[in-house]
Amino acid sequence: MMEIIPAIDIIEGKCVRLTHGDYAQKTIYNEHPLDVAKEFEDAGIRRLHLVDLDGAKAGAIKNWKVLETVAGKTGLIIDFGGGIKTEKDVEIVFDSGAALATVGSIAVKDEETFLNWINSFGAEKFLLGADVKNEKITVSGWLEQTDIWIYDFIQKYTEKGITQLFCTDVSKDGALQGPATELYKSITEKFPALHFIASGGVSSIDDVYRLEDAGCKGVIIGKAIYEGRIKLDELKRFIN
């Protein structure tokens, strides 16, 4: 059974979504993220992807109070990312109630620091995110493309104990044009033991079924839920 993981992106304490990661293309969906999280929980969803967009932009956690509130008032399993740059940041994330710390760019730019975190907290406490364009890793809010092949990146960190990873095709995210199913299928075939989570571009319930067929263990869904393209009732087959 594939895991449904709704996304709540936070700017100034509010639930928003961006298009292609562009802060200028921002839509506010709800002033109160806790209300959104409770709606997901009431629908039977057990997990939440919470992203501090202010923190990601500033390079330091900003919305940890939102995490603390949602974690304290729901039973959701929360992964939290955005602005995690230091070991102290990781501690704040866990002290505020997250089950997993979501990291991305630092695993690309500062491997030594990330490996120290793995040694300190345990690889199972991290959800590794990989933003990809043309099968190459991108960083810094998708502005910078590297020469790192996604498969080499995954291989390196699964060897270090990472068991959960989500991948976002940056050309798809927030565009509601369908996910990068073929890429994800290729990844799941190469790494069958990985708890691989698809992210970006999901626009309909049919996309979710296709991702399940592609071998994905989970899917992060954002804008499609907020804009009513996927109803929570339609997801019950994956929840129950």
N, C-alpha and C positions, 0 to 999 in steps of 0.2 A: 504493500500500500504506500502510495506516495504521500509525503507530508506537505500540507498546505501551510505556507508561512506568509501571512500578510505583512506588508511593510508599512511602517509609519515613519515618515521623514519629518524632522523637526527643524523649524526656523522660528526663533524668538518664542519658543514654547508652543507653537501652533503646528498642527498637522498639515503638511504641504506636499506637493509633488513638483518635481522639475521635469523639463523635457530636455533630453540629451545632456543632463547634468548642468544645464545653464541656469544660473541663479536669476537671470533676467526673465526667464520663462517659468515663472513660479505661479502655482495655483494654490490658494488656501482652501482646504476642504473642511477643516473643523478647528475651532479655537481651543478645543479641549481634547488632547490626545487620549486622556483616560477614558472619556466617553467612547471613543473609537475602539480602544482596546477592550473595553467591557462588551461592546457589541460583538466583537470577534469571539470573545470567550463564551458569550451566551449562545453563539452559533455552534459551539463545540470545538472550536479551534484551540489548539494547545500551545502553539508557538508563535512568537512575534519577532520580527526583524525591525529593530528600532535604530534609526540613523540620525545622528546629531550633525545636521548640515552646517550649522553655525560653527561647530567644533572642527568639522572637516576643512572649512574655509580658513579658520583662524589658526589651525594647527595645535589646538588645545581644547579639551572637553569643555563644553559650555552648558549643555542641557542635561546634566546628570540628575538634577532635581526631577525632571520629567520621568527619567528612568526610575528613580526612587519611588515616585508616586505610583507609577504603573505596576512596578514589581510589588509594592506594598499592598495594593488594593485589588490585584488580580492574582490568579494562580498560573499565569502564562509563563512558559519557558522563554526567556528573552535573551536574544543576542543583541549586543549594543556596540555600535561603531561610530567613528567620526571624531577625529582629533586625538586619537590615542597615540602618543608619541614617546611617553616615558613609562618606566615601571610604576611610578606613582599614579599615572593615569589608569593603568591596568588595575591597580588596587582600588581606585575610586569606582571603576566599573563594577567590580565584584562586590565591593562594600555597599554599593547602591542597589544591588539585587539582581544583576545580570547573571545568567548561567554561563554565558559565553561572551568573550570579547572578540569583536570582529575587527580584523586587521587586513590591510591591503598593501598600500604603498611601502610601508616600512619593511615588509618582507622582501621587497624588491630592492629598495635603496640602502637598507641597513640590516643585512642578514645577521650580522653578529648580535645586534641588539635583540632581534626577534628570537634568535636561538637561545639567548639568555633568558628571555621570558618563558620560552618553552621549558627550559630547565627549572625555572623558579616556580611556575604555576602548573605545569603539565600540559602536554600537547592537546589533551582532550578538552581543555578549557578555551580553546581558540577556534573560531570559525574564520578560515582564510578566504579572502575575497580576491578574485582575479578579474580585472577589467581587461577586455581583449578587443583588438581590432585586427582583422586579417590574421588571426591566430597568434598575434604577438601581444605581449603584455603592455598596457598603457598605465601611466601613473599621473599624479598631480591633477586630479579632476579631469582625467582623460586628455589633458593638453599635451602630454609628453609620451610619445611612443618609443618603446625600447626594442631591442633586437632579441628579446627573450621569448623563445617559443613556449606556448602555454603548456605543452606536454613535458618539456624539460622542467618547467617551474613546478608542476604538480609532482613529478617524479622526485625532485629534490626534497620537497617538504613532506611527502608521504614517507619517505625514508627517515625523516626526523620525527615521525609519529603523528603527523596531522591526519585526522580521519574525516574531517568535514571541510568541504570547500564549495563555495558558490562562484559561478562565473557569469559575468555580464558582458554581452556583446554590446559595446558602447554605441554602435550604430542603431541598435534596436531599442535601447532603454527609454521608456517614457513616450515612445512614438506609437504604441498600439498597432504595430505592423507585423506582429508575430515574432516568436523567439527564434534564436539560432539553433534550431532543432538538430540539424546535421552536425554541427560542431559538438553539441552536447552528446549526441549519440556516439561520436568518435571518441570523446573523452571517457564515457562510461564503458565503452568496449575495451579501451586501453587500461582502465583502472577500475575493474569490476568491484573491488573491495571498498572503494572510496564512497563515502556518503556524499554523493554529488548533488548539488542544488542548482537548478536553473534559475536565471534571473534576467529580466529585461525583455520587453516586447510582448508579453502575454496580453492578448486582446480578447480572448473568448474561451469558453469552456472547452472547445475543440482543441485549442492550443495545449491545455492542461492534459488532455487525454494523449495527445501526440508526445508530449514530454514524458509521460509515464511509459508509453511504448518505447521511447528512446532509451529507457533505463535510468532516468533520473530518480533519485530517492526523495527529492523534495523540489518545491518550486516557490520562489518568492513572487508575490503578486501585489502590485500597488495600484496604479492608475485605473486598471480595468475594473477593480472593485469599486473605487471611489466614483467612477463615472457610470456605474451601473451596467457595464458590459458583461460582468460576471456577477451573478447574484450569489449571496452566501448559501442560499438553499441549493443551488446547483453544485456546490462543493461538498454537500453532505456525503456523497458516495465515497469521497476521499477521507472524510473525517470520522465516520462511524466504523 
